[in-house]
Amino acid sequence: MRIVSYDQLNDPDGFLKLMESAFFWPAHPDRVAEIRKLDERFRDCYGYALVSGRTVAGFVGTADILARTRDGKVEKVLGIHHVATLPGFARKGIAAQLFEHVEDEYRRKSYRFSFLFTSRSLVAWHLYRKLGYADLPTMEVAPRAHKLFPKAEKAKKQKKGKRQKIDYKLVERLHAELAGKYCGFAVRSPGWLKALEKIWEVGPGSIVATRDGYAITENFRNALWIDEILCRNRAAYVRILDRLLKRRPEVLVDCGVWDPVLERIYRERGFRFRRKNYGTLMARPLGKASVRSVFGPRFFWTPSDQF
């Protein structure tokens, strides 16, 4: 067995087989190349694979993620993604070998932390805990809000007009300004919104923007999900929320409410809240510093930051 980088793999079919078995993702090499071209977080190194003979037995993806510390500085941290082991090689310590290799590589680059997104409902969560990863404390995670609405008749179809244009630079400026008060995944590279649109198929209809705020949404299983909403003031939140409600969703869900102003608006409108979620962001220090000492008690992230 040997460990090689993604760029050293000479078996694209083997990688596709692994990704399809773990994530139902037909990872065509052209698609991976497109993702790396669009999103610079994956540009330098996409990850490492453990190869047994001619078989791609396991993989741990890597990404360069920007994070803002509590003293206002920006540093790169390791982002782990697409952790997978081929079923025939399960329970042989392959993931542990890959994690050890990856973390050693990034320690040599002076990275201080490693992060990954997962769900507590998955078996993998227990593996990550054994490997030294810990959930960011539940009490510090932003609450999730939701509300049911009576079923309404669908709005009459409007005559097709010009497709709504999104001011990408405006949204990126708003994010830089409004997320600037937080520590964590609160800083992004230029062009992140176009990358999000093309990789995750977030179209113009999924983004609502004004001069004072914006929301990124998705429709899934008869619900409208707010993946990210940031506004300058209460009036801007109300305007955007009213525009979203005009879509007549059966359920409106905000995946993470960080601003107390928005939380008050939701409470006034009868939204329900919960703090404990299966979805979690886990972290492991690669050195002596702790996540709390570097980033403070509240680590900011939204679903749009997932890697």
N, C-alpha and C positions, 0 to 999 in steps of 0.2 A: 504494500500500500504506500502511496505517496500523496503529498498535498501540493496542489498547484493552484495558481491564480486562475480566475475565469478566463483571462486572455491567453492562458497557456493550454486551455482545453482544446483538444482536436476532435472532440466527439459531440457536435451540436445535438445529434439525436439522443445521446445519452443524457444530456442536460435537460432536454425537453421531456424525456421520459420521467426524470426525477421530479421536475416541477409539476408535470401533469398529475403524477401520483399523489403529491402532497397538497397542491393548491388548485388542481383542475385548470392549470394555466399552460396552454401550449406555447412554451417559451421559444418561439422562433428567433434565431440569432438576429434577424433584421429588426425584430421588435425590441430586443434588448439593446441593440445599437441605437435605435431611435430614442429610447428612454434615456440612455446615457448622453446622447447629443442634446436632448431637450433639458434635462435636469442635471446641473453640474454637480450635485451631491454624489452622483454615481460615476462621474467622469473618470476620476483617477484610478479607482479600483472597484470593480463590481462585486468581488468576493473571492472565496477560496473553496475548492472542491477536494474531497478525498477520493482518489481513484484507486480501485482495486483491479489490477490487470487492465482490462479495457472498459471496465464498468465505472460510471460516475456514481459512487455509492452514497455520497453525502455532500452537502453544500451549506455554507454560511455566508450570506451576503454582507457586504460592508458599504458604508456610505460616510462621507464627510459632512457632518451637520454643524451648522453655526448655532451658538448659544450665547446669550448675554448673561454675564455674571452680576452679582449684586453690587459690585463696584463699577458697573457700567462698561466693562471691557467685553470684547467679543472673542471667543475662542472656539476652536473646532473640537468636536467630540465625535466618538465613534458611534455610528448608527448600525445596528444589526438588523438584517432583513432576510426573508426567504430561507429560514433554517429548515433543512429537509434531509431525511435519510431514506434511501430506497428500502421498501418493505423487507426485502430479503436480507438486509444488513442491520435490521433493528436490534437494539439492546446489545450492541457490541462496542459501545463507547465511542462511536464515530463522531457524534456531535461534540462530545467533550474534547476529543483530540483537535477538532477544528476550532472550537472556541479558544483553547489554549494557544494554538498557533496564531489565530487572528489577534488576540489580546496582546501577545508578545510582540507582534509586528507593530501594533499601534503604540505600545509603550515605548518602543524604540523611536517612534515619531514624536514622543513627548505628549501624547494624548492622555488626559487625566481621567476621563470617564467614558463608559460605554453604556448605551441606552438601547432599549428595544420595546416594541409594542406587542402585546399579546392579550390573551383572555384567561382569566382564572378558571374558566370552564374547560380549558384544554389540558391534556396530559403534559404538554410542553412546559406549562407554567411551573410544574413541580421540578422538572429538569433544570429550568433556569434558576430556581431557588437553590438547588444543589450546587450549581456552578457559581454561586455568590451574588446573584442578582436579587434585588429587593424592590417591592412595589414602592412607589412614592406614596407616603402616608395617605390613607383614605380620607382622613379628616382635612387634609389640605387640598384635595381635589375639588375643582369647581363643580357645583351641583348641576344636575341635568334637569331640565324643565320640560313638561309636556302638557297638552290639553286636548281633550276630545271636543269635536264640533258636530252639531247635528248634520246628518247627510243633507246636502243641498243639491238642487238640480244643477247640472253642468251649465256653466256660462255659455251663452250663445257664441258660436264661432265668429270671430272677428274677420273681416276681410283682410286678406294677406297684404301687408304693407312692407315697408323696408325693414329688414332685420335689425333688431336693436344692436347698436354698437356699444361696446364696453370700452371705457377709457382706462386702459391697463395702467398707465402711468399714475392716474389719479388714485386708483385702488391701491397700488403699491406704495404711493406716498402716504395714504391714509394708514395703511398697516404700519409703516415705519414710525409714523407719529403716534398712533394710538396704542400700539403694542410696546412702544418705547418705555412705558412706565412699569413693565413687567420684566422679570428675570426668567430665563429658560429659553424655549424655542420662540423667541420674540424678535428675531432678526432673520431676514431672508435675502438671498442674492437677487439682483435685478433680473427680471424676466420670469420670476417664479409663477406668476399668474397664467402666462401663456403656456408654460410647461404643464401646469395643473389642468388647464383646459384641454390640451392635446393628449396627455397621458391618461387622465381619468374621465375624459369626455365631458368636462364641465363646460357647457355651452353658454351663450349669452343669456338664455332664459333662466339659467341657474344662478346668475349674479345680479343682484340689485344694488345699485350704487347712486349716491348723491354726493354733493360737495362735502357733506359732513359725516358720511359713514357708508358702510356697505355690508352686504350679507352674501355668503356663498352657500347655496342650498343644493339639495338633491331630492328627487322623488323616488321613494322606495316603499313598496308594499302598502300602497294607499295612504302613505304619510309623507308630509313635507318635512325634511330634516334640515335644520340649520347647522352646517358644519363650522361656520365662523361668522360672527357678527361683531363689528366694532364701530362705534359712533362717538362723536364728540360730546353730545349732550342728550338730554331726555327727549327733546323735540325730534331729533334725528332718529332716535330709536323708534319713536312712535310712528313716524312717517314710513320707515322701512317695514315695521311690523304690520302696519295697515296695508301696505302694498302686498305683502306675503299672504295676508288673510283674504285678499281679493281673489286669490287662486282657489278659494273654497276647499281647503284640505279637510279631510276627515280627522286627521291628527296632525298637530304641529309639535315637533320635538326640537329643542335646542340642546345640542350634545354637551355643552359646557358653558355655564354662565359665570363669567369672571367679573363683570362690572356690577357693583351693587345698585347702580341706577337702573340697569336693565332688570335686575332681580326684583326690584320694587315694582316695576311696570308689570312684570309677569304675575306677581302676587296680586296686584290690583285687578288683573284680568282673570284671576281664578286658575292660574296654572298650578300644577302639582310639581313637587320637587323630590329628587332623591340624590343622595351623595354616594352610596355604595353601588359600584358598577362592576360587572365582570371584566369589561375592557380596562386595561391598565397599562401604564408606562412603567417599565422596570429599569433600574440603573445599577451599575456596579462601578465603584472607583477602581481605576487602574493604578493608583498610587495611594498616598497617605491622606489626601484631602477628601472630605466627605461632601456629598451633594448639598447638604444643608448649609455647610460652612461657606461654600462657593456660590450657591444660587439662592440661598435664603429659604424661608419656610414654605413658599408657594412657587412651584415650578410651573410656568405657563406653557400650555400647548393646546392646540385645537386639532380636530380630525384632519384638517388641511396640512398638518405637519407630518402626518404619518409617512413612513418610508418602508 
